[in-house]
Amino acid sequence: MKMTLKSVSSKRHGALKFMSLVMAATFLIGVPSQSQAQNPTWFDSHSFWRTKTTDAGTKAAGDDADKLWRQFYYMDDNVTPKPPSANYRACVALEHKVWVASPTQTLITVAGDTYNHEWGANVPWVPGAELGLSVDKHVTIYQPSTHKMWEFWSVSGTYPNISAGNGGYFVNVENSPGILPSFNAVATGLALEGGTITKEDAARIEAASITDTTNLIPHVLCINIPQVDSSGHWAPATSNDGQGGPNMIKEGRRFRLPPDVALPTESKLLRAIVIAARDYGIVVRDCTGRGQLIDFLAEQPKTGDTIQSADWTAIMAPKATWNVVDSFPWTQLRVLTPIQGWGFVNGSNYEIETVGLMGTCLKANQATVSGYPCNVWPYYGSPYELWTAQSQSDGSFELIPTGAPLLRLAVPGTGTSGSQVITATDTSGPEQHWSASLNWDGSSTLYPKNTTTSCALNATGTAQGSNVNIYPYWGQTSLRWTLVGR
């Protein structure tokens, strides 16, 4: 994948790719042991990553589903098909490791963030995380105590002198949409961890029977494909690194299998992948380069993990990484409608949580009286802490307290800097219409339509009960919010 905003390429040679897959499947990486994340709940439960699809999808000759299975069967455009014994076409790549940082982990600067996308500073790097990397040299650092996650691509150096070709950073990661505005550790802005088959997934699969019909991989799957269209991308992707022509698939395209797809009994892992592709779907997250494999991505084991290479081998048996998905029903895939993947969805309810004062959220203070100011308080599930997004004809949203359906989030007057945010009787005016922009840490900034300033915590507010005002956006955490689906 091409991973900078300019022209740096990371296309991989077939032999090196194949060797990395074999090695990942057959040996243990000798690196320092780490505490393990227990049942991680990365990304909002209402995010596209963790939501079952209700879109039936479409299927037609010449559409993207047709193009995808042709990439599997033909490898390259419409050349003569190759039998599996001659050329492995799809695989499960044990591609990267997840490292859990303690609350007291020393912070370092990871060099390489030349575009100031916020991923290089104050990283709780785990010594040894830079060792034993796969071809793309991905590393994920997760720190539960701060609710933050860092993802890196093309890591080099030795601790503490670490650099990366690119990266991404998520605040409040458990409630994040798992999407960034542009290039991150992959080329599409989609989180590296979002569609990866994790060690927790592998543990569930290993404990299940071959006839299990439950969702053992309870999230969207991601794939990397040999060629992608260079002309753009589909949401939820926010960028692309395509090098192919218009007959290729754009990154961000989503697919699913139909509800009546036959469930295989060839291996536990293949069965779990088919069920996940049926219920949650698949998203194209990156490209592997012309003539390479289609990759389903999985977490690479570390010394100390409860799931090791032998466990991955067991759930793939009698197959292995390079042929376990040979029997995946590619011809039954259906194309799904593009979705934004972040921001407000019409009719959905949200806790609007501030990044500047983690653990507190926007709260209305009156059920019927117009003009009362809003504050931030810890979330207790009150209907005054939940806001229903109602779409407007100009593309913005009205935000309605679920406990006060006659009121709207509003900025009085012309929305001058410092104005206090209130709830007011519905006027359908621009002072009650809000839009969101995506920040480099996965949070959002909220803008009222009657002003060029953004909804933010009062500049002096550092405690529960602080007022909410509007101020020009300068990047402060007080101007950043996480939209938590409820």
One Martini backbone bead per residue (centre of mass of N, CA, C, O) as a GRO file, in nm:
protein
  486
    1MET     BB    1   0.097   0.033   0.018
    2LYS     BB    2   0.038   0.374  -0.004
    3MET     BB    3   0.147   0.592   0.286
    4THR     BB    4   0.151   0.876   0.159
    5LEU     BB    5   0.079   1.193   0.019
    6LYS     BB    6   0.262   1.098  -0.196
    7SER     BB    7   0.498   0.838  -0.336
    8VAL     BB    8   0.510   0.614  -0.134
    9SER     BB    9   0.588   0.271  -0.157
   10SER     BB   10   0.447  -0.079  -0.042
   11LYS     BB   11   0.487  -0.292  -0.238
   12ARG     BB   12   0.479  -0.641  -0.266
   13HIS     BB   13   0.645  -0.926  -0.286
   14GLY     BB   14   0.551  -1.242  -0.327
   15ALA     BB   15   0.771  -1.397  -0.171
   16LEU     BB   16   0.765  -1.230   0.089
   17LYS     BB   17   0.470  -1.271   0.154
   18PHE     BB   18   0.469  -1.580   0.171
   19MET     BB   19   0.682  -1.607   0.393
   20SER     BB   20   0.531  -1.448   0.616
   21LEU     BB   21   0.291  -1.643   0.639
   22VAL     BB   22   0.442  -1.897   0.716
   23MET     BB   23   0.584  -1.784   0.964
   24ALA     BB   24   0.329  -1.692   1.123
   25ALA     BB   25   0.218  -2.001   1.135
   26THR     BB   26   0.511  -2.147   1.272
   27PHE     BB   27   0.592  -1.919   1.487
   28LEU     BB   28   0.737  -1.770   1.762
   29ILE     BB   29   0.774  -1.465   1.912
   30GLY     BB   30   1.071  -1.325   2.065
   31VAL     BB   31   0.923  -1.142   2.314
   32PRO     BB   32   0.810  -0.963   2.544
   33SER     BB   33   0.595  -0.985   2.779
   34GLN     BB   34   0.229  -0.931   2.818
   35SER     BB   35  -0.038  -0.790   2.893
   36GLN     BB   36  -0.384  -0.846   2.847
   37ALA     BB   37  -0.659  -0.781   2.670
   38GLN     BB   38  -0.986  -0.798   2.784
   39ASN     BB   39  -1.222  -0.792   2.583
   40PRO     BB   40  -1.219  -0.578   2.365
   41THR     BB   41  -1.401  -0.247   2.298
   42TRP     BB   42  -1.343  -0.132   2.028
   43PHE     BB   43  -1.544   0.081   1.952
   44ASP     BB   44  -1.844   0.157   1.892
   45SER     BB   45  -2.136  -0.029   1.910
   46HIS     BB   46  -2.255   0.176   1.665
   47SER     BB   47  -2.060   0.115   1.473
   48PHE     BB   48  -1.984  -0.029   1.175
   49TRP     BB   49  -1.799  -0.252   1.296
   50ARG     BB   50  -2.051  -0.349   1.526
   51THR     BB   51  -2.276  -0.372   1.298
   52LYS     BB   52  -2.529  -0.514   1.171
   53THR     BB   53  -2.653  -0.576   0.868
   54THR     BB   54  -2.959  -0.465   0.675
   55ASP     BB   55  -2.834  -0.490   0.402
   56ALA     BB   56  -2.892  -0.691   0.129
   57GLY     BB   57  -2.798  -0.604  -0.130
   58THR     BB   58  -2.625  -0.641  -0.446
   59LYS     BB   59  -2.649  -0.818  -0.777
   60ALA     BB   60  -2.436  -0.793  -1.071
   61ALA     BB   61  -2.316  -0.775  -1.364
   62GLY     BB   62  -2.010  -0.595  -1.320
   63ASP     BB   63  -1.980  -0.555  -1.038
   64ASP     BB   64  -1.794  -0.554  -0.750
   65ALA     BB   65  -1.848  -0.851  -0.685
   66ASP     BB   66  -1.749  -0.954  -0.957
   67LYS     BB   67  -1.460  -0.835  -0.937
   68LEU     BB   68  -1.370  -0.986  -0.682
   69TRP     BB   69  -1.394  -1.283  -0.778
   70ARG     BB   70  -1.197  -1.235  -1.013
   71GLN     BB   71  -0.951  -1.180  -0.833
   72PHE     BB   72  -0.954  -1.466  -0.721
   73TYR     BB   73  -0.967  -1.649  -0.988
   74TYR     BB   74  -0.759  -1.450  -1.180
   75MET     BB   75  -0.597  -1.209  -1.014
   76ASP     BB   76  -0.607  -1.061  -1.323
   77ASP     BB   77  -0.853  -0.969  -1.445
   78ASN     BB   78  -0.912  -1.190  -1.754
   79VAL     BB   79  -0.753  -1.437  -1.708
   80THR     BB   80  -0.654  -1.735  -1.662
   81PRO     BB   81  -0.727  -1.962  -1.457
   82LYS     BB   82  -0.607  -2.081  -1.140
   83PRO     BB   83  -0.521  -2.328  -0.963
   84PRO     BB   84  -0.452  -2.376  -0.637
   85SER     BB   85  -0.180  -2.538  -0.690
   86ALA     BB   86  -0.052  -2.282  -0.856
   87ASN     BB   87  -0.224  -2.043  -0.686
   88TYR     BB   88  -0.256  -1.853  -0.427
   89ARG     BB   89  -0.528  -1.608  -0.360
   90ALA     BB   90  -0.600  -1.651  -0.050
   91CYS     BB   91  -0.584  -1.525   0.297
   92VAL     BB   92  -0.455  -1.544   0.630
   93ALA     BB   93  -0.303  -1.269   0.795
   94LEU     BB   94  -0.056  -1.256   1.038
   95GLU     BB   95   0.023  -0.913   1.074
   96HIS     BB   96  -0.014  -0.813   1.386
   97LYS     BB   97   0.037  -0.640   1.695
   98VAL     BB   98  -0.075  -0.613   2.040
   99TRP     BB   99  -0.005  -0.357   2.282
  100VAL     BB  100   0.000  -0.317   2.639
  101ALA     BB  101  -0.015  -0.035   2.832
  102SER     BB  102   0.069   0.103   3.105
  103PRO     BB  103   0.012   0.375   3.312
  104THR     BB  104   0.357   0.402   3.346
  105GLN     BB  105   0.449   0.437   3.073
  106THR     BB  106   0.681   0.555   2.886
  107LEU     BB  107   0.720   0.844   2.700
  108ILE     BB  108   0.734   0.897   2.345
  109THR     BB  109   0.871   0.980   2.030
  110VAL     BB  110   0.741   0.928   1.709
  111ALA     BB  111   0.876   0.943   1.421
  112GLY     BB  112   0.699   1.101   1.114
  113ASP     BB  113   0.487   1.345   1.179
  114THR     BB  114   0.482   1.572   0.928
  115TYR     BB  115   0.148   1.646   0.940
  116ASN     BB  116   0.027   1.667   1.225
  117HIS     BB  117  -0.165   1.389   1.327
  118GLU     BB  118  -0.094   1.312   1.652
  119TRP     BB  119   0.079   1.020   1.672
  120GLY     BB  120   0.389   1.091   1.796
  121ALA     BB  121   0.305   1.192   2.077
  122ASN     BB  122   0.305   1.047   2.372
  123VAL     BB  123   0.405   0.738   2.364
  124PRO     BB  124   0.345   0.415   2.520
  125TRP     BB  125   0.594   0.244   2.459
  126VAL     BB  126   0.675  -0.094   2.415
  127PRO     BB  127   0.929  -0.270   2.474
  128GLY     BB  128   0.963  -0.470   2.168
  129ALA     BB  129   0.742  -0.382   1.950
  130GLU     BB  130   0.973  -0.359   1.708
  131LEU     BB  131   0.974  -0.667   1.699
  132GLY     BB  132   0.887  -0.906   1.472
  133LEU     BB  133   0.785  -0.801   1.202
  134SER     BB  134   0.610  -0.764   0.938
  135VAL     BB  135   0.602  -0.633   0.630
  136ASP     BB  136   0.439  -0.358   0.729
  137LYS     BB  137   0.513  -0.283   1.023
  138HIS     BB  138   0.294  -0.319   1.243
  139VAL     BB  139   0.162  -0.125   1.529
  140THR     BB  140  -0.011  -0.165   1.846
  141ILE     BB  141  -0.122   0.069   2.099
  142TYR     BB  142  -0.271   0.004   2.423
  143GLN     BB  143  -0.437   0.224   2.679
  144PRO     BB  144  -0.671   0.181   2.915
  145SER     BB  145  -0.626   0.423   3.121
  146THR     BB  146  -0.668   0.644   2.861
  147HIS     BB  147  -0.830   0.546   2.608
  148LYS     BB  148  -0.591   0.464   2.398
  149MET     BB  149  -0.474   0.453   2.044
  150TRP     BB  150  -0.204   0.321   1.843
  151GLU     BB  151  -0.105   0.332   1.490
  152PHE     BB  152   0.146   0.165   1.283
  153TRP     BB  153   0.370   0.219   1.001
  154SER     BB  154   0.677   0.141   0.929
  155VAL     BB  155   0.863   0.035   1.154
  156SER     BB  156   1.156   0.170   1.324
  157GLY     BB  157   1.401   0.082   1.527
  158THR     BB  158   1.505   0.141   1.874
  159TYR     BB  159   1.447   0.156   2.179
  160PRO     BB  160   1.343   0.495   2.186
  161ASN     BB  161   1.413   0.504   1.857
  162ILE     BB  162   1.127   0.571   1.689
  163SER     BB  163   0.970   0.505   1.371
  164ALA     BB  164   0.729   0.613   1.110
  165GLY     BB  165   0.547   0.639   0.815
  166ASN     BB  166   0.275   0.603   0.983
  167GLY     BB  167  -0.046   0.698   1.152
  168GLY     BB  168  -0.263   0.659   1.448
  169TYR     BB  169  -0.525   0.817   1.667
  170PHE     BB  170  -0.726   0.732   1.967
  171VAL     BB  171  -0.976   0.856   2.146
  172ASN     BB  172  -1.194   0.703   2.317
  173VAL     BB  173  -1.189   0.409   2.177
  174GLU     BB  174  -1.457   0.270   2.280
  175ASN     BB  175  -1.623   0.535   2.124
  176SER     BB  176  -1.515   0.517   1.853
  177PRO     BB  177  -1.544   0.495   1.498
  178GLY     BB  178  -1.266   0.407   1.353
  179ILE     BB  179  -1.198   0.696   1.210
  180LEU     BB  180  -1.015   0.893   0.979
  181PRO     BB  181  -0.953   1.158   0.752
  182SER     BB  182  -0.700   0.973   0.663
  183PHE     BB  183  -0.417   0.872   0.664
  184ASN     BB  184  -0.261   0.600   0.833
  185ALA     BB  185  -0.177   0.277   0.885
  186VAL     BB  186  -0.361   0.314   0.649
  187ALA     BB  187  -0.500   0.448   0.343
  188THR     BB  188  -0.830   0.497   0.448
  189GLY     BB  189  -0.880   0.567   0.775
  190LEU     BB  190  -0.903   0.286   0.877
  191ALA     BB  191  -0.880   0.086   1.124
  192LEU     BB  192  -0.672  -0.169   1.194
  193GLU     BB  193  -0.865  -0.305   1.425
  194GLY     BB  194  -1.156  -0.318   1.307
  195GLY     BB  195  -1.117  -0.600   1.097
  196THR     BB  196  -0.967  -0.778   1.289
  197ILE     BB  197  -0.869  -1.088   1.385
  198THR     BB  198  -0.860  -1.178   1.700
  199LYS     BB  199  -0.769  -1.352   1.978
  200GLU     BB  200  -1.058  -1.356   2.089
  201ASP     BB  201  -1.182  -1.482   1.844
  202ALA     BB  202  -1.003  -1.737   1.843
  203ALA     BB  203  -1.098  -1.845   2.119
  204ARG     BB  204  -1.394  -1.888   2.041
  205ILE     BB  205  -1.342  -2.079   1.805
  206GLU     BB  206  -1.184  -2.301   1.961
  207ALA     BB  207  -1.434  -2.358   2.168
  208ALA     BB  208  -1.591  -2.441   1.934
  209SER     BB  209  -1.775  -2.588   1.708
  210ILE     BB  210  -1.817  -2.677   1.371
  211THR     BB  211  -2.151  -2.612   1.415
  212ASP     BB  212  -2.149  -2.331   1.481
  213THR     BB  213  -2.385  -2.024   1.456
  214THR     BB  214  -2.235  -1.803   1.581
  215ASN     BB  215  -2.075  -1.492   1.660
  216LEU     BB  216  -1.726  -1.515   1.680
  217ILE     BB  217  -1.716  -1.249   1.485
  218PRO     BB  218  -1.832  -0.932   1.613
  219HIS     BB  219  -1.752  -0.809   1.310
  220VAL     BB  220  -1.610  -0.662   1.077
  221LEU     BB  221  -1.437  -0.728   0.786
  222CYS     BB  222  -1.117  -0.719   0.641
  223ILE     BB  223  -0.963  -0.636   0.320
  224ASN     BB  224  -0.705  -0.706   0.092
  225ILE     BB  225  -0.628  -0.612  -0.244
  226PRO     BB  226  -0.453  -0.608  -0.537
  227GLN     BB  227  -0.671  -0.397  -0.666
  228VAL     BB  228  -0.738  -0.041  -0.709
  229ASP     BB  229  -0.902   0.239  -0.754
  230SER     BB  230  -0.766   0.572  -0.818
  231SER     BB  231  -1.035   0.775  -0.826
  232GLY     BB  232  -1.113   0.669  -0.524
  233HIS     BB  233  -1.380   0.632  -0.272
  234TRP     BB  234  -1.561   0.469  -0.019
  235ALA     BB  235  -1.773   0.483   0.212
  236PRO     BB  236  -1.584   0.495   0.506
  237ALA     BB  237  -1.367   0.595   0.356
  238THR     BB  238  -1.120   0.889   0.331
  239SER     BB  239  -0.914   0.732   0.142
  240ASN     BB  240  -0.638   0.652  -0.098
  241ASP     BB  241  -0.402   0.406  -0.300
  242GLY     BB  242  -0.460   0.378  -0.589
  243GLN     BB  243  -0.345   0.207  -0.922
  244GLY     BB  244  -0.595   0.150  -1.076
  245GLY     BB  245  -0.858   0.118  -1.269
  246PRO     BB  246  -1.208   0.138  -1.335
  247ASN     BB  247  -1.228  -0.194  -1.304
  248MET     BB  248  -1.190  -0.153  -1.020
  249ILE     BB  249  -1.188  -0.130  -0.677
  250LYS     BB  250  -1.283   0.061  -0.421
  251GLU     BB  251  -1.209   0.179  -0.141
  252GLY     BB  252  -1.465   0.094   0.108
  253ARG     BB  253  -1.601  -0.135   0.004
  254ARG     BB  254  -1.897  -0.330   0.057
  255PHE     BB  255  -1.985  -0.661   0.183
  256ARG     BB  256  -2.197  -0.962   0.150
  257LEU     BB  257  -2.367  -1.233   0.259
  258PRO     BB  258  -2.624  -1.422   0.247
  259PRO     BB  259  -2.850  -1.561   0.468
  260ASP     BB  260  -2.840  -1.856   0.290
  261VAL     BB  261  -2.570  -1.940   0.334
  262ALA     BB  262  -2.352  -2.183   0.342
  263LEU     BB  263  -2.201  -2.364   0.601
  264PRO     BB  264  -1.900  -2.457   0.667
  265THR     BB  265  -1.682  -2.765   0.767
  266GLU     BB  266  -1.371  -2.743   0.708
  267SER     BB  267  -1.341  -2.498   0.922
  268LYS     BB  268  -1.366  -2.287   1.183
  269LEU     BB  269  -1.269  -2.024   1.051
  270LEU     BB  270  -1.433  -2.022   0.793
  271ARG     BB  271  -1.709  -2.026   0.929
  272ALA     BB  272  -1.673  -1.757   1.087
  273ILE     BB  273  -1.626  -1.580   0.836
  274VAL     BB  274  -1.897  -1.631   0.696
  275ILE     BB  275  -2.078  -1.526   0.925
  276ALA     BB  276  -1.960  -1.239   0.933
  277ALA     BB  277  -2.017  -1.174   0.629
  278ARG     BB  278  -2.327  -1.202   0.666
  279ASP     BB  279  -2.378  -0.999   0.926
  280TYR     BB  280  -2.141  -0.757   0.882
  281GLY     BB  281  -1.921  -0.788   0.674
  282ILE     BB  282  -1.710  -0.625   0.422
  283VAL     BB  283  -1.398  -0.436   0.388
  284VAL     BB  284  -1.199  -0.233   0.192
  285ARG     BB  285  -0.875  -0.120   0.322
  286ASP     BB  286  -0.664  -0.231   0.100
  287CYS     BB  287  -0.361  -0.291  -0.080
  288THR     BB  288  -0.117  -0.539  -0.214
  289GLY     BB  289  -0.084  -0.567  -0.516
  290ARG     BB  290  -0.002  -0.678  -0.805
  291GLY     BB  291  -0.040  -1.031  -0.785
  292GLN     BB  292  -0.152  -1.076  -0.519
  293LEU     BB  293  -0.331  -1.112  -0.237
  294ILE     BB  294  -0.606  -1.190  -0.051
  295ASP     BB  295  -0.670  -1.037   0.267
  296PHE     BB  296  -0.717  -1.154   0.581
  297LEU     BB  297  -0.701  -1.010   0.897
  298ALA     BB  298  -0.472  -1.091   1.170
  299GLU     BB  299  -0.346  -1.156   1.476
  300GLN     BB  300  -0.035  -1.160   1.604
  301PRO     BB  301   0.151  -1.340   1.804
  302LYS     BB  302   0.275  -1.339   2.140
  303THR     BB  303   0.450  -1.359   2.396
  304GLY     BB  304   0.188  -1.439   2.641
  305ASP     BB  305  -0.031  -1.523   2.489
  306THR     BB  306  -0.317  -1.723   2.487
  307ILE     BB  307  -0.270  -1.702   2.178
  308GLN     BB  308  -0.120  -1.912   1.942
  309SER     BB  309  -0.009  -2.065   1.668
  310ALA     BB  310  -0.145  -2.336   1.744
  311ASP     BB  311  -0.433  -2.218   1.752
  312TRP     BB  312  -0.451  -2.125   1.462
  313THR     BB  313  -0.399  -2.403   1.342
  314ALA     BB  314  -0.653  -2.541   1.465
  315ILE     BB  315  -0.878  -2.348   1.323
  316MET     BB  316  -0.763  -2.427   1.021
  317ALA     BB  317  -0.802  -2.708   1.022
  318PRO     BB  318  -0.648  -2.862   0.750
  319LYS     BB  319  -0.541  -2.591   0.706
  320ALA     BB  320  -0.401  -2.269   0.617
  321THR     BB  321  -0.334  -1.949   0.560
  322TRP     BB  322  -0.313  -1.992   0.227
  323ASN     BB  323  -0.611  -2.193   0.218
  324VAL     BB  324  -0.864  -2.145   0.414
  325VAL     BB  325  -1.028  -1.949   0.179
  326ASP     BB  326  -1.082  -2.113  -0.089
  327SER     BB  327  -1.406  -2.176  -0.001
  328PHE     BB  328  -1.505  -1.913  -0.032
  329PRO     BB  329  -1.814  -1.747  -0.142
  330TRP     BB  330  -1.755  -1.520  -0.370
  331THR     BB  331  -2.010  -1.537  -0.573
  332GLN     BB  332  -2.219  -1.433  -0.323
  333LEU     BB  333  -2.155  -1.158  -0.315
  334ARG     BB  334  -2.264  -0.832  -0.197
  335VAL     BB  335  -2.348  -0.504  -0.240
  336LEU     BB  336  -2.311  -0.217  -0.048
  337THR     BB  337  -2.401   0.068   0.080
  338PRO     BB  338  -2.281   0.355   0.142
  339ILE     BB  339  -2.119   0.487   0.440
  340GLN     BB  340  -1.988   0.705   0.659
  341GLY     BB  341  -1.929   0.592   0.984
  342TRP     BB  342  -1.978   0.887   1.094
  343GLY     BB  343  -2.157   1.059   1.298
  344PHE     BB  344  -2.470   1.136   1.231
  345VAL     BB  345  -2.789   0.964   1.266
  346ASN     BB  346  -3.095   0.942   1.185
  347GLY     BB  347  -3.268   0.881   1.497
  348SER     BB  348  -3.034   0.879   1.682
  349ASN     BB  349  -2.867   0.825   1.989
  350TYR     BB  350  -2.663   1.051   2.209
  351GLU     BB  351  -2.366   1.076   2.364
  352ILE     BB  352  -2.186   1.384   2.440
  353GLU     BB  353  -1.845   1.359   2.473
  354THR     BB  354  -1.578   1.493   2.629
  355VAL     BB  355  -1.230   1.518   2.598
  356GLY     BB  356  -1.145   1.740   2.816
  357LEU     BB  357  -1.364   1.571   3.019
  358MET     BB  358  -1.349   1.279   3.090
  359GLY     BB  359  -1.681   1.139   3.149
  360THR     BB  360  -1.833   1.373   3.017
  361CYS     BB  361  -2.151   1.538   2.927
  362LEU     BB  362  -2.405   1.658   2.761
  363LYS     BB  363  -2.658   1.872   2.928
  364ALA     BB  364  -2.977   1.918   3.005
  365ASN     BB  365  -3.196   2.136   3.238
  366GLN     BB  366  -3.476   2.116   3.072
  367ALA     BB  367  -3.804   2.023   2.962
  368THR     BB  368  -3.956   2.329   2.873
  369VAL     BB  369  -3.758   2.558   2.919
  370SER     BB  370  -3.633   2.825   2.762
  371GLY     BB  371  -3.269   2.915   2.788
  372TYR     BB  372  -3.105   2.700   2.911
  373PRO     BB  373  -2.815   2.591   3.007
  374CYS     BB  374  -2.546   2.392   2.943
  375ASN     BB  375  -2.371   2.098   3.056
  376VAL     BB  376  -2.126   1.895   3.228
  377TRP     BB  377  -2.170   1.541   3.298
  378PRO     BB  378  -2.199   1.255   3.407
  379TYR     BB  379  -2.306   0.950   3.298
  380TYR     BB  380  -2.654   0.811   3.390
  381GLY     BB  381  -2.899   0.787   3.167
  382SER     BB  382  -3.034   1.037   3.115
  383PRO     BB  383  -3.256   1.205   2.899
  384TYR     BB  384  -3.062   1.475   2.923
  385GLU     BB  385  -2.798   1.298   2.793
  386LEU     BB  386  -2.974   1.260   2.537
  387TRP     BB  387  -2.949   1.277   2.169
  388THR     BB  388  -3.143   1.345   1.891
  389ALA     BB  389  -3.100   1.300   1.551
  390GLN     BB  390  -3.219   1.547   1.304
  391SER     BB  391  -3.254   1.584   0.989
  392GLN     BB  392  -3.177   1.824   0.733
  393SER     BB  393  -3.188   1.983   0.425
  394ASP     BB  394  -2.872   2.101   0.475
  395GLY     BB  395  -2.723   1.841   0.638
  396SER     BB  396  -2.802   1.880   0.913
  397PHE     BB  397  -2.871   1.890   1.276
  398GLU     BB  398  -3.088   1.820   1.523
  399LEU     BB  399  -3.073   1.840   1.887
  400ILE     BB  400  -3.259   1.622   2.106
  401PRO     BB  401  -3.379   1.585   2.401
  402THR     BB  402  -3.532   1.303   2.517
  403GLY     BB  403  -3.658   1.471   2.779
  404ALA     BB  404  -3.700   1.733   2.552
  405PRO     BB  405  -3.877   1.741   2.260
  406LEU     BB  406  -3.922   2.074   2.239
  407LEU     BB  407  -3.618   2.093   2.227
  408ARG     BB  408  -3.297   2.257   2.141
  409LEU     BB  409  -2.993   2.290   2.039
  410ALA     BB  410  -2.835   2.618   2.103
  411VAL     BB  411  -2.751   2.951   1.966
  412PRO     BB  412  -2.771   3.257   2.038
  413GLY     BB  413  -2.830   3.450   1.789
  414THR     BB  414  -2.514   3.488   1.604
  415GLY     BB  415  -2.279   3.333   1.743
  416THR     BB  416  -2.073   3.444   1.929
  417SER     BB  417  -1.800   3.444   2.088
  418GLY     BB  418  -1.895   3.286   2.404
  419SER     BB  419  -2.150   3.166   2.372
  420GLN     BB  420  -2.411   3.007   2.511
  421VAL     BB  421  -2.534   2.693   2.545
  422ILE     BB  422  -2.868   2.583   2.469
  423THR     BB  423  -3.210   2.536   2.524
  424ALA     BB  424  -3.477   2.552   2.273
  425THR     BB  425  -3.725   2.626   2.102
  426ASP     BB  426  -3.847   2.536   1.811
  427THR     BB  427  -3.738   2.706   1.485
  428SER     BB  428  -3.550   2.595   1.246
  429GLY     BB  429  -3.289   2.735   1.283
  430PRO     BB  430  -2.944   2.779   1.252
  431GLU     BB  431  -2.902   2.779   1.574
  432GLN     BB  432  -3.015   2.449   1.554
  433HIS     BB  433  -2.784   2.370   1.355
  434TRP     BB  434  -2.568   2.079   1.304
  435SER     BB  435  -2.223   1.995   1.257
  436ALA     BB  436  -1.956   1.761   1.163
  437SER     BB  437  -1.611   1.695   1.234
  438LEU     BB  438  -1.313   1.521   1.174
  439ASN     BB  439  -1.056   1.416   1.368
  440TRP     BB  440  -0.722   1.292   1.431
  441ASP     BB  441  -0.859   1.122   1.699
  442GLY     BB  442  -1.181   1.052   1.620
  443SER     BB  443  -1.319   1.296   1.675
  444SER     BB  444  -1.548   1.575   1.720
  445THR     BB  445  -1.680   1.876   1.573
  446LEU     BB  446  -1.920   2.129   1.659
  447TYR     BB  447  -2.143   2.317   1.436
  448PRO     BB  448  -2.309   2.596   1.399
  449LYS     BB  449  -2.482   2.757   1.131
  450ASN     BB  450  -2.458   3.070   1.265
  451THR     BB  451  -2.142   2.995   1.262
  452THR     BB  452  -1.771   2.955   1.273
  453THR     BB  453  -1.792   2.819   1.533
  454SER     BB  454  -1.753   2.593   1.813
  455CYS     BB  455  -1.846   2.346   2.010
  456ALA     BB  456  -1.747   2.406   2.357
  457LEU     BB  457  -1.585   2.427   2.617
  458ASN     BB  458  -1.516   2.618   2.846
  459ALA     BB  459  -1.204   2.750   2.884
  460THR     BB  460  -1.246   2.729   3.225
  461GLY     BB  461  -1.352   2.435   3.211
  462THR     BB  462  -1.258   2.163   3.467
  463ALA     BB  463  -1.554   2.074   3.564
  464GLN     BB  464  -1.821   1.973   3.680
  465GLY     BB  465  -2.073   2.190   3.540
  466SER     BB  466  -1.977   2.313   3.302
  467ASN     BB  467  -2.001   2.513   3.059
  468VAL     BB  468  -2.121   2.578   2.724
  469ASN     BB  469  -1.953   2.701   2.443
  470ILE     BB  470  -1.833   2.918   2.183
  471TYR     BB  471  -1.535   2.861   1.984
  472PRO     BB  472  -1.272   2.873   1.820
  473TYR     BB  473  -1.082   2.651   1.639
  474TRP     BB  474  -0.751   2.515   1.786
  475GLY     BB  475  -0.745   2.195   1.899
  476GLN     BB  476  -0.866   2.162   2.155
  477THR     BB  477  -1.013   1.936   2.371
  478SER     BB  478  -1.267   2.127   2.434
  479LEU     BB  479  -1.353   2.089   2.104
  480ARG     BB  480  -1.401   1.778   2.167
  481TRP     BB  481  -1.605   1.493   2.056
  482THR     BB  482  -1.799   1.205   2.145
  483LEU     BB  483  -2.017   0.988   1.962
  484VAL     BB  484  -2.240   0.799   2.155
  485GLY     BB  485  -2.414   0.532   2.108
  486ARG     BB  486  -2.764   0.443   2.252
   0.00000   0.00000   0.00000
